[in-house]
Amino acid sequence: MSDIGGRVHALRTARGLTQRQLAEPRYTAAYVSSVEAGRRTPSTDALAHFAHRLGVSRQQLLTGREDAAGVLLVRALTEADLAALSDVDGARSAYQSLTADPEVAAGAHEGLGRLALDAGDTAAALECFAAAEEAGAGRPPHLRAGAVAGRAACVRAQGDVRYAAYLLSRAVEELHAAGLPDPAALLMLNADLAVYHAQAGEWDAAARSAEAALALAGPDDPVAAARGHLAVAGTLLAAGDERGAEPALAQARAAIGAARLRPALARCRWLRGRALAAAGAEHAVAQADLASAEADLAEAHRRLPGDGAVAADLALVLRALGRGAEAARLLESTVDGPAVAHARARLALDGGDAAGAEGHLRAAADGYRAAGDGRELATVVLALGDLLDAGGRAEEAANLLHAGLRDVEQISAARAPAATGTAPAPHR
């Protein structure tokens, strides 16, 4: 801490600031004097305030290093975490080399604690997690959650599952009380808490913790994750810790991007599942993909009830899962559109209703033709031609295919770039 005081003093005098000017408006000159003399340990808020007034990062005040050096240390810790998944000895060596550096010491001790716990050495793990908590003292609680979870796991391993659950519950409450509902930390704490409650026979509490964990697991609710990261960033910004807020904002943007991609990725899982099912291989994987796609598309349908394309995709997933009646009921309450008509045609064919399928295919063709979607129009016209041919209407099928080919060519020509090289307006 005296090193921090020395850095504060050196930077303040280099910038021509008095102790009062550095302190105002949140602190006093006497407080700055005691910090510079090493008699007071500056709080997280005070460090953020001094860093902001001095034009440096909080980490630079803590360690004396420029930000680039800090990034390299974080990368080294991340590499050690990755190594711990497959190379225990290499990870242990990497963690040990990082424990002497204040910036990453807490994370390094946590890593060593996890390795010890995995090896069944609870006593050594407890020492590591205690060292992690000590190294992280003064950091925001969401950055100390890993050490708390590790200590709780040790307590559980020693047979006191109720106290382990208490430690985690208190950590969850602390995050919310501090305005730092970091999704990653809450996911970790609640996932363990659900198991501990269940082991203690507290089934209602276990269910609540499980629900909280699942709501934060990966992309299942990226909007909630984005809100949590934004809340963390807001709290840190209010405390003047701009550097600390940057990762939270980056995570919020990533979660928002995941939310935007959710319907598209659901369609990807549907397409992969359908292809696997059609090939007759990896049936379990196909079912998992289709079930996952159903969940995400159902959520998208709830958010976008008027989007016929989403409803059509969901209906086709239900059809692939053998739930045709459910798919038909879904489409009965959905607005019309070419994608919906096409899905209705497939369901009608499944039920042997050739006349109904023909009507839906013609409606789909009209819709795609009006929308200028040549690719989907060609697919529907081919399906309609096959249906007519199978019904003994070969001449009518030939005429339909001829007219359909002409329509597709006209759409393609209309969408081709003009002679000037100007791209056509995008079609939606």
N, C-alpha and C positions, 0 to 999 in steps of 0.2 A: 504493500500500500504506500510505503514511503517513496517507491519508484513512481507510482502514479502521481503523488504529490509533487515530486520533482518535475515530472513532465508537465503537469498543470502550470507550475511556476515558470518553467522555461518558455512554454508557449505563450503564457500571458504576458510576460515581460517582452518577448520578441514582437508581440503585436501592440505593445504600448498601452495595455489595459491596466487599470488599477484593480485591486481586489474587489472594490465595490462595483465597478463596471462589469466585471465578470460575474459577480453574484446576482446583480439585479435582473429581473424583479422578483425572483423566487427565493433567493438566499441572501445571507448577510456577508459582509466583508470578513467578519470574525470566523464564519464557517469556512470560507475560502482559505483563510490563514491557517486554520487548524488542519485542513486537508493538505495544504502545501507542506506543513511541518510534519505530516505523518501522524498527527494525533487523532485524526478522525478518518473513518472509512467511508468514502463517498457512496451513497446509495445508487441504485440503478438509475433513478430519475436524475440525481445530481450529476452523474457521469454523462448522461444524455444531454443535460443542460450545458455543462461545461464544453462538451465536444461541439455542440451546435454553436456556442459563442466563439469558440476558438477555431472553428472551420476545419475540424478533423473528425474522424469517425470515433465512435465509442471504443472500438477495438484498438485503435491506435493509442488512445489514452491508457487502456488496460495493459497493452503489451509492448508499446513503443515501436510497433512495426507498421509499415504501410499496408493498405488493404490487400495488395497483390499477394503479400506473404501470407496473410490470413486465408485467402482463397486457396492457396497451395496446401496449407495445413488441413483445411476442410476436405480438400480432394483426397489427401492422404488418409484421413479418417474414413472417408467414404469407401476408398479402395480396401481398407482393412475390414470394414463391415461386409463388403462383397466377398472378400476372401474367407470370412468366417463361415460362409455357407458351404464351402467345400474344402478349404485348406486350414484346418484348425491351428496347426503349428505355425504356419506363415502368418495367420491373423494374430495369434498371441504375440509373436515377435513384433509385428507392426504396432499393435496396441501399446506394448510396453515402451516402445521408442517414442510414443506420443504423450505418455503420461506426465512428462516433465514440462510440457508446454501449456500455460494457463488457458490458451484459447480453445484447445481441444481436449484438455485433460479429463473433463467430465465424461465426454463421449468415449474416450479410451478406457477409462475405468469401468464404464458401463459394459463395453465390449468384453473386457476381461471377466467381469462378473457373469455375463451370459455364458461364456465358455466354461467357467468353473461350475455354474449351475448345471449345464448340460452334462458335465463330467461327474455330477453327483457330489461335488465338494461344496456343500452348503456353507460351511464356515468360511472358506476362502471367498465364496461368492458374496457373502454378507460384508466382508471387509472391502471388497471391490466396490460394491454399491454404496457403502458408507463413504468411501473415498470420492466416489462420483458426486454424491450429495454435497460433500464438503467443497469440492472443486467448483460446483455449480452454485454455491451460496451467493445470493444476491441477483441471480439470473431470474427472468420471468418464470412463473411456475410451469408453463407449458414446455419449457426447455428442460425442466427437472423431472418431468413425468416418467421418463424412462428409468431413472434411478429409483424412483418410488415404486414403480411396477416391479423392478428387480428385487427390491427389498421385500415386497409383499410376497413374491414367488418363493423367496427363501423362507419366510415365516410359514407359508403354506407347506413347504417341504418338511418343515420341522413339526408339522401336525396341528398348527393353530390356524385353521382356515378362517375362522370368524374374525380374528384380528387382521388377517391378511385382507379380508373383504373390507374391514373398517379402514385400513390404510388407503385402499383404492377409492372408496367412497369419499373419504375426506379430500383426496386429491382431485376428484371430479368436482366436488363442491368448490374447491379453491380456484379451479380454472374458471368456473362460471362467476364466482364472486369477484375475481380480478378482471372480468371482461375479456378473457383470453380463451374462448372456446375453440381452441385449435382442433380441427377435425382429426388429424393423425393421432394426437395425444389422447383425445376422448375415445377414439376407436380402440386404441391399445388398452386403455384402462377399463372400458366397459366390456370388452371381449373377455379379459381375465376375470372381471368382476362377475360376469354371468356364470362362469365355471365355478368360482368360489361359492357364490350363493347356492348353486345347485348342490355342491358337495356338502354344504351346511344344511340342506333340506329346506332352504328358503326359496321355494319354487316361484312364487309371485315376483320376488325381487330379481330372481334369475331371469325370468321372462322379460322384465322391464329393461334390465341391462342388455340382454340379447337384442331386444328391439332397438335400443339406442345404438348398439354396435353395428347391426345390420344396416341401419339407416345411413351410416357413415362409411360403409365398406365399399371402397373403390368407386366405380362410376354409377352405383345403384341410385345414388341421390347426389349428383354433382352440384345441383343448385344449393342444397343445404351445405355442402362442403365449401362452395364459393362464399356463402354468407358467413360461415365460421371463420374462414381465412380473412375476409374483409373486416370482421369484428376484431380479430387479433391485430390487423394492421392499424385499425382506427385507434385502438387503445395505445399501441406503441407510438403512433404519430402524436397523439395527445400528450404523451410523456416526453416528446422531443427526440425519440429514438428513430430517426428516419432510416438509418441503416438497417435496424432490426425489422422495420416494416417492409423493406423491399422483398425479402423472400416470401412473406405472407401474401403480398400483392401478386407476386409471380404465381403462387399456388392458386390464388383466386382466379386469375386469368386462365390458368390451365384447366381448372374445374369448369369454368364457363365454356371453354372450348369443348370439353367433354360433353357438356349438356347439349351443345349445339349439334354434336356428332351423333348423339344417342339414337335418333331414328334411323340415320344412315347405317350405323353399325348394326342395328337390329336387323335391317334388311340384309346386310352382309351375312349375318349369322343364319338368317332364313335361307338365303341362296346357297350357302355352304351346306347347311343341313339338308336342304332339298336335294342337292347334288349327291351327297353321301347316301341318302335314303334311296334315291333312284338307282345308284350303283349297287345297292344291296350290301355295301360294306360299312363297317364302323357304325352299326346301327345305334349303339349307345351314344356315340359322339353326335350323330345326327339328331337324336332325340333331345340331347342336352342343348344343342344349338337352337333347335326349333322352340324348345321350352323357354330358353333365354330370350329369343327373339319375340316370342309371344308376350312375355312380361314387359319388355321395353316398348313394343308397339302398342300394347294396351294402355300404358302410361301416356304415350304420345297421343293416342286416340282420345284419352280423357282431356288432355290439354288442348287438342285441336279437333274437336268433335266434327267440324265441317270439312275436314280434309279427307276427301274420298279416297285418295291414294293410300293414306295410312290405314284406313278401314279395310280397303281391298287387300293390302298386304297382310294385315292381321287375320282376315278371313281365310286367306290361302295358307297361312301357318296353321290355323285351327284345322283346316281341311287335311293338311299333311299329317297332323297329329291324330287323325281319325275322328275329329269332332265336327263333322259336316253340319249337323243340325244346329250347333251353336254358331257356326260361321254364317249359316243362312239367317238366323235370328239377328245377328249383328248387322248384316247388310240390309235387312228389312227396315231398320231405323236409321239408315245412312243416306245422306243426300246422293242424288244420282250423279253420274259421271262416267266416262269411258272405262276407267279402271274398275269401278264398282260393277258396271255391266259385264265386263270381261270375267270378273270373279264369279258373278252370279251365273254366267254361262257354264263355267266349269262345275259349279255345284249342281246345276240342272243336269248336266251330262252324267255326273256321278249317280244321280237319281233316275236315270233313264228317261228324262223329259227332253226329247229331241226338239220338240216344238218350242218349248220354253228356252232351250239353249240357243236355238236359231234366233229368236227374238232378241235375246240379250246380246248375241254376237253382232247382230245388225245395228243395235243401239250403240255398242262399243265402237263399231267401225265408223258410224256417223260422228261420234264424239271425237275420235282420233283424227278423222278427216278435217273436222272443223278446227281442231287445235293445231293442225299442221304437224302431227307426229307420225311421220312416215314409217318409222321402225315398228311402232306398236300397231299401226294400221295394217302393215304387211302380215304381222303375226296373226291378227284377228281374221283377216281375209283368208289366209291359208286354213285356219281352223274352220271357218265357215264353209270353205270349199270342200274340205274333207267331210264335213257333216252332210252337206248336200249330196255329195257323191255316194256316201254310205247309204243314203236314203233313196238311191235310184234316180237321182236328178243330175245326171252327169253333164248334160248340155247346160243346164242352169249354173252348175258349178264352174264350167269352163268360161262362160260369159262373165261370171262374177270375178274370177281370177284375172281375166283379161282387163276388165274395168278397174280392178284393184291395182294391178300393175301400173296402169296408166296414171291413176291417182297418186301412187307412191312416187313415180317419176316426176310428176308435176310438183309435188311437195319438195322433192330433192332439188329440182331446178330453181324453185323459188327461194330456197334457203342457201343456194350456192353463192359464193362471193361474187360481187359485181365485177365487171371488166376493169373498173378503176382500182381494184384491189381492196376496196372497203369491205370490211367484214359485215355480215348481216346482223341486225339487231338480235340479241339473244332471245330465244323462245322459252317461255315458261309455261 
